[in-house]
Amino acid sequence: QLAAFRIVQESLTNARRHAAGAPARVGLSFEPERLFVTVENGPGASTNGSGAGVGIIGMQERAAAVGGALHAAPSPDGFRVTAELPYRRAE
């Protein structure tokens, strides 16, 4: 739960920082033992910050720490982060 929350939080922070004013969408989908997280943002009215930070690396490390994977890259309509995270249902 925490990994998914932090990935969404960092993705939205990055969208605001690098594509100010861009619309952002968060999507969640579930399989029996996996959670899929998608965060997409369109191009912003302005670009804030030009240097590469450690946000994406941190998200990749967070996903890997729980046995998942994360991919982040520009998309035709802006930027997209996708994460696949394992989970267990509470019994």
Salt bridges, closest charged atoms under 4 A:
GLU40 OE1 - ARG25 NH2 3.58
GLU40 OE2 - ARG80 NH1 3.41
GLU84 OE2 - ARG34 NE 2.63
